Amino acid sequence: MSGHVHDLNLRHLRAALAVIETGTVIAAAQAVSLSQPALTQGIARLEAALRTSLFTRRPDGMTPTPAGLALGRRVEAVQRLLAEAMKGLRRGTRGFARADLLLTMAQLRALVAMARGGSYVAAAATTGVSQPAIHRAIRDIERICGTTLVERRGRGVALTAAGVRLARACRLALNELRAAIEEIAAIEGRDEGRIAIGAMPLARAWLLPTAIARFHAAEPGVAFDVAEGSHAELLEPLRDGEFDLLVGAIRDPVPGPDIAQEALLVDRLAIFGRTGHPLAGTAPDAAALARQPWLVPRAGTPLRSLWEGLFANHPLPPVAIECGSVMMLRNLMLEGDYLTLLSPEQLWVEVQAGVLTRIADVPDSTRVIGVTTRAAWHPTGAQARFIALLRDLAQSRTLSPNQ
């Protein structure tokens, strides 16, 4: 990797953006309140850290290289994120209209570590920085903001609402700088990058693993970080920047103006059982289905409500086993004549292998599988190519013949 985000100096980054915007060292130095030698030295250190030239030097000024332009776009996003998060936080302070410009990388890192770890001890362990240094960095941010970011609660500490808001902005700002490093590496011909994905149930069996395997075969230098969870479990980490995208069932309506969704394919629920189940190959009606043992999720879940709708005009079958784990459901169906209601996506491997089979389709049970991102997110080239691959796979619909 061509440099680590924590090695970058925020003031040097602002200086580079000022040079891009003004075209000269003289004007840029005035804009960021640095001397010309200090600005020139800062740009040189930044180029060394990123292992690239950010500017072409000319007698009449400086022109950004493609790497410089890529960095400039990301630094603009960083300044916007921090400025918006700090609006309204400063109370009783004077003399500086843009408090976000006073923040340092060490302060951003400390607040993000505090938010993630929940204590000074955890933040110090994560960063390798001493507890007093973490404490001092956060107190310095509080002085800049003019408000409390961390408060004592009982025997521990916790972020205030202002602290949560600013920590999220800091985390997203660091993500922008990581993206800049990856984009510069790509410009320089280095195959680097990372894609963090939240995997929801409907995408785990076929769509997502197929896309990751094919992408990694083509671009082995790009790393993947995949975590499983429900939409409810993954949405806030997405907003915090822990994930670049979620793949799975999208929601209607969209969860908020800060969230963007893209539909990939339509999923329809079906009833499944083991191959050789007494109802396999038949066209069972509700009465026949009601006589079978069922595996269903707990009451109050959307899937449970859909299951109950299958028996709207019949008594509900007794439920001996309530289970929401797809892995458990697969193994239970292999041990007996159980039926369950699932997406064909979730059982694609087992159906392909011939150990489970589709018993019947379920009408009016469509769900849309897609990609969920932050509305303001700008993917790197690698991330954009991965999403394009997801689109291509969904379009091809290379699914089981039973689908």
N, C-alpha and C positions, 0 to 999 in steps of 0.2 A: 504494500500500500504506500502511495506516494505522500507520506506525511500523516500525522494524527491531528484530528481537529483540535485537541487540547493544546497542541503546540503552536497554534495560530494566535496572533496578537490582535485583539479587536481594534485597537487604534491603528495598527498597520493596515488592517482590512478597510477601515474607513478612509485611510489615506489613499489606498489604491482606488477606491470608488471615486474619491474626489479628483484624482488624476484623470480617470475615465471621463468624468463629467466636465472637467474644465480644460483638459488637454495640455496643461502645463504644470510644472512643479511649483512655480511661483504662486499661481492662483490656487492650486490644491493646498499648499502649505498655509495660506491665509484662511482657507475654508475650514481646515481642521485644527487651526491654532498650533501648528508645528513650525519649527524652523526648516528651511530648505534642506540643510544637511541631515537633520533628523528624519524628515520625510523620505529623502533619498535612501538613507540607511535602512529605514523601515521597509521600503519596497524591496530592497536587496535581500533582506532577511526573509521576507515573505516568499520571494522567488526561490530562495534556497530551500525553504521548508517544503514548498510545493514541487520542487525540482523542475521548474519550467520558467520561461520568460513570459512575463505578463504584459510587457510593453516593448514596442519598437521605438528606440530613441532616435529623434531627429533634431537638427539644430533649432527648429522652431517649435518643438514640443514633443509629446509622447503619444503614440497611437497604440491602443490596446490590441494585443494578439487575440486569437480565438480563445485561448485559455484565460486571458484577462477579461474578455467579455463574459465568459461563462462565470467567472468569479464575481464580476460586478453584478450580474443578475441575482446571484444568491445573496450577496452582501446587502443589496437593496431590500430583499425579502427579510433578512435578519433585522435590519433597522426598522422596517415597517412592523414586524411582529413585536419587537421590544417597545417601540413607541406607543403602539396601540394598547399593549398590556399595562403600561405605566400611566396612561391617561387617568386622571382623577385620583392617583395614589398619593401624589405629593401634597402635603398639608403644611402650611406655615413655613415653607422654604422659599427662598428668593434667589435671584441672580443667575438662574440657568433654565432656559425654556425647554431644553431637550435633555432631561435627566437620563434617558436611555443611553446617551452618548458617553456617559461617565462610567458605565459598567465595564468590567474586565472579564476576561475568560475565566480566571480563577473564581470570580464571584458567580458567574453563570454555572460553572461546574459544581460549586458547593451547594447552590440552591437546588439544582437538579438531583444531586446525590441525597440531599436531605429529604426531598419529596419522595424519592424512591425508597430510601431506607427507613424513614420515619424516626430517625434519631441521629444525634451527632456521632455516636459511636459507630453506627452502621455507615453513615456518610464518610467517616474517616477511613473505615475499613475498605470501602468501595474505591475510594480515590487514592488511597495511599498517602493522604495528607493528614496532619495531626488534627485532633479535635479542636484545640485552641484556634488553629488556622481556619477550620471550617466555621467555627463560631464567629470569629472576627470577620470573615468574608460576608457572612449573612448579616451581621450587624452593620457593616459598611453599606450593604444594599439598602437596609432599612433607613439609614441616614440619608441616602440619596433619594429614596422614595418618600421619606417623611411619614412612614406608616409601619406598623408592626407586621412582620411576615411570619414569624414563628413565636408561638406562645406556649407557656407551660400549662399542661393539663394533667392534674393528679401528679403521678410520679414521672410522667413522660412529657414530651413536647409534641406539638402538632402545628401544621401550617394553618394560618388564618385563611379566610376567603381570598384576601389579597395575595397571600403567599401562594395559594393554589393557582390563581390566575397567572401570576408572574412565572411560577415554575413551569407551567405548561408552555408559555411563550419562550422561555429559555430552552426548554427541551426541543421545541420546534426549530428554534434558531440554530441550535447545534446540529440538528438534522439537515438544515439547509447548507451548513458548512461541510458536512460529510458528503452531501450530494455534489457540492462544488469540487471537492477532492476527487470524487469518482468521475465527474465529467472531464476534469483536466487530465486524469489518467487515460480516459478514452481518447481524448484529443491527441495525447502523446503516444497512442498506440499500445497502451498497457491494458490488459484485460483484467479489470478489477471491479469491485462493487459488492453491494449487499442488498438483498431484497427481504424485508421482514413481512411475513404474511400471517394473518389471523385466519385459521381454517375452520369454517363452520361445517356442521355435519353433512350437508348435502353435497359438498364438494370434495370430501376426503377420499372417497373410494376410487373415483376414476378421473374426474376433470383435473383436479389440482396435482395429484402425483404424476399423471401423464404429462402435464405441462412442465412441471419441474424437471422431470427426467429428460425430456426432449430439449429443454432450454440448457440444462447443465451439460448435455452432450455437445451442444453447439458452442457454448461459452463457459468452459469449466472454471474460469477465473472468477466468476460471479458466485458469491456465497448466498445461501438461503437460510433464513431463520424462520421456522414455522412453529406456531403454537396453536393448539386446538382449544376450542371453547364455543359457547353459544353466542348468539348475537349480543345478548345482554352483557355477557362477560367480556366481550372483545371491543365493544363500541367505545367506551371511555379510554382504554389504552390506545385505540386508533386516534382519538382526539388528542391524546397526550403525545403522539408521535412514536409510541412504542412499536406500532405497525405502520407499514406503508399502505397496505391495502388489506381488506377482508374479502374472502371468496366464499360464497354460500348464498342462502336465501336472502333476497333483498326485501325491504319493508315498504309497505304502503299504508300511510304516507311516509315520505322520507323523514328520518329521525330529527332533522333540523336543518336550518339554512347553511350550517357549516359542513354538512355532509352531502356528498355526491354519490349517486348510484348509477350503474350501467348494467342493463339486463344482458345476459348472455344466452340463456336457453330456458325453456319452460319445462318444469318437472311435474309429473303426474303421479300421485300415490297409487299403490297397488297392494293387494293382499298376497303375502308370501308364506310358504311352508316348505318342508323338506321335499326333495325329490322322492316320489313314491307315496306322498300324502294321499289319503283316501279321496280327497276332493281334486287332486291334480288331474287335469285333462277334462274336467266336467265344467258345467256352467252353473255353479251353485247359486241358489237364491238365499235370501236373508234367513229363512228358516233353517236351511242346511248349514249356513255359516254359524248360526246361533248354537248349534249342537256341538261345535268344536271347542277345544280349550284354546284360550287366547292369551297372548302376551301383549300388554298395553301399558302406555305411560301413565303416570299418576294423574289423578283427577285435577282439572283446572288447566291442563296444558292444551294447546291448539290441536295436537294430534289426538288426544283423548276425546275431544269434542267431535272431531271428524269420525272417529270410530263409533261413538255413540249414535251419530247420525245414520250409520249403516243400518241401525235397527230401530228406526223411527216408528215403525208400525209393528214391532215385535218386542217382547221382553228382552232386556239386555242379558247377554250370557254372563254367567258368574265369572268373576275374575279372581283367579288364584294367585297369579304372579303379575305384579306391577313392576315394570322395568323400563328405563329410558336409555340404557346403554346398548348401542348397536352391537358391540362385541358380545355382550351377554345374550342378546336376542338371537344372534347367529348360532351360538353354541346350544342354546336351549332348543331351538328348532331342529337341530341335528339329533337331539336326544329323544324327541317325541313328536306327536302329531299336533304340535302347536301351530297356530296361525298368528301373524302379526301384520301390522299396517305400516309400511315404510315406503321411502322413495326407491325406485329402481337404481338410482345413483348410488345409494348406500349399500346395496347388495350386488353390485355389478360383478365383482370378482367371484362371489359364490355362485351366482347364476351362470356365469361363464364356465365355471368349473363343474357345473352340473350337480352340485350338492343341494342347492335350493332352487325353487321354481316359483314362477308367478301363478297364483291360483285364480285371481280375478282382478280386473281393473276397478278403480274407484272413480265414479263420475264426479264432476264438480269439485275436484281436489287439486287444482293446479297451483303450483308455487313457482316463482321466478327465481332462478339462480343467476347471480351476477357478481359484480365487483363493487365494493363500497370503499370510498376514499374520503379524505378531507377535501372540501370544495376548493380550498386555496392551494392544494398540493400540486406541485409541478414535478413530474417524474423525471428521473435521469433517463438517459438513452436506454440503459439496460432494463430499467423498470418499465418503460414504455414498450419495449420489444416483448417483454414477458406478458404484458396485458394484451398485446396484439396476438401473441400465441394462444392465449386463453380464448380470444375471440375466434381464431381460426379453428380451434378444436371444437368449440361450441357449434360453430357453423357446420363443420363436417359431421357432427353428431355420430361419431364412430362409437356407437353404443351396442349393447347386447341385442341380438335379434329379437329377444322377448320384449324389447322396448319399441 
